[in-house]
Amino acid sequence: MPDGMAARTDGVDIWVDDRLNDIQLKCAVQHELIHVERGHGTKQTEAVEFSVRYETARRLLPTMGECQGATLAAVARGLGVTRQVLMDRAATLTDAQAEAAGCLSCRLCPVIQARYSQHPVGQRYRQLVA
């Protein structure tokens, strides 16, 4: 893709970067399929993108097993998703689910907090560290 995007859709067709590996391809196509399902066709607002990312993560990781003691990359690889999808899934867990999966400390990470600070789910992050 000339703009560096992994994939995109016009609401009907989906185009993907041919340099994606299998895991990246699976995640990117799922993301774009959700855009198509929702009738999105062009560039979306940040809030819409977050919503699609969270739904992508929920669909690709309907349940979270315990992932304590492993690196983010290793856990993502083991689950067959990208690190971004794994982080998005961690963002959607309840506090109890995050603690059971070992994701609570990841949710307290300053990088993740900064990423989600402008989105409604970011309110949960701010409450966790307050």
N, C-alpha and C positions, 0 to 999 in steps of 0.2 A: 504494500500500500504506500503510495507516495507521501502521505502525511504522517506515516509512522503508526497508524492505527492497526490493531490486530485484525479487525473486521468492521464491517458496516453494513447497513441495510437501507433501502429506500422504502421499506414497508412491504415489499414483495420479494425482491431478490436479496441475497446475502453474498457479499464478497469477503474473502479472507486473504490474508497475507500468506503466500505460498511458502514462506520460511518458518511458519509455526510448527512446533513439534506436535505430537499426537495429543498430549495433555493440553497444551495451549489451544489447539484447534477445537477440542471438545468444549472447553470453557468458553471460548469466543463464540462458537456457533450457538451454544445454549443461550448466551447473553443476547445475541441478535435474534434468536427465535422468540424470546420473550418480548423484544421490541415489536416484532411482527405480530405476535398474538395481541398485543395491546394497541395495534394500529399506528405505531410510531413510524414516521417515514424519514425525517430529517434530523438534524442535530437537536438534542433534547436539553432541557435545563439540567442543572447539577442535581436537583432534587429527584428528577425522574431517573437520571443515571444511577443515583444511589439506590433507588427503589428497585431498578432492574438488576443491579449488582447483588442486592440482598436476596432477591428472588432466585437469581442464578445460583447463589451459594446454597440456598435452602433446597433447591432441586438436586444439585449435584452432591450435597452432603445432608441428606434428610436426617441422619442421626450422627452424633459425634461420639466416637470412642475416646478412651483416655489417651492423651498425647503428651503426658508429662515426661520430662527428661530428654526430649528429642528436640532437634533444631526445627525451626519453622519450615525450612526447605525439606528436611527429611520427612516430617509429618505430611506436608503437602504431597510430596512424591509418593509416599505410601498410600495416601488416600486417592491418588490419581487426579489431583487438581493443582492449580497454580497457587502460589503463596498468597496472591491477592484474593482468590476465592476463599481460601482458608481463613484469612483475616476478616473478610466480609462475613463469613459464617460465624466466627467468634463474636463479631459485633451484634449478631442477631440472637445470641443465646441469652437466656435468662441468667441471673447471677448464679443460681443453683446449678444450672446446666454447665455454665462456664467453669465453676469450681470443680464439678465432677470430671470434666474433660481436661482439667489442667490449663484452661485458657484464661483464668482470671488474671494471672500475672501479665499475660500478653495484652490483655485489654487495658492494663494500667500503663503500658509502654507510651512514652511521650510522642513517639512517631505516630502511633495509631491514634492517640488523643488528638494530635494536630490534624490528622487526615479527616477525622470525623467531627471536629469541633463546630463546623458550620452546618451540620446536618442534625435533624431532630434526635437521631440516635446518640449524637454526641452529648446530649444532656445527661444521658446515663453515664457516660465516661466522666463527665465533670463531677457528677454526684459521687462516683466511686473514689475519686482522689481528693474530694473536699474534706 
